[in-house]
């Protein structure tokens, strides 16, 4: 774990070759990820990976926000 973010990192791998992330304690950045991950995912076209947000903490990944359900 990065010493500058010991409480964890929230990450969005919405596009192949890209990872958007923010420290868990940066609530403004985490809220922006929560609101923007769906649009980022949709705009990635065939390069889409996941629309979920993940938390990396204590050396493990967990789902932070479930993926957007597509209709």
C-alpha positions, 0 to 999 in steps of 0.5 A, spaced: 500 500 500 502 506 498 504 510 504 501 516 502 494 513 502 494 508 507 486 508 508 486 505 501 485 507 493 478 507 489 480 505 482 476 505 476 478 500 470 473 503 465 478 503 459 483 498 457 490 501 458 487 506 463 486 506 471 483 512 474 483 512 482 483 516 488 485 516 495 479 513 499 479 519 504 479 524 498 471 524 498 471 529 493 475 525 488 471 519 490 464 522 489 467 524 482 469 517 480 462 514 483 458 519 478 463 519 472 464 511 472 458 510 468 460 515 462 467 513 462 465 506 461 460 508 456 465 513 452 470 507 452 466 503 446 470 497 444 475 498 449 471 498 455 473 493 461 468 494 468 464 500 470 465 498 477 469 501 482 474 497 486 477 499 493 485 497 494 486 496 501 491 492 506 493 488 499 487 486 497 481 488 492 474 489 493 468 491 490 467 499 492 461 500 488 457 495 483 457 495 476 452 499 472 446 495 470 445 495 462 438 495 459 
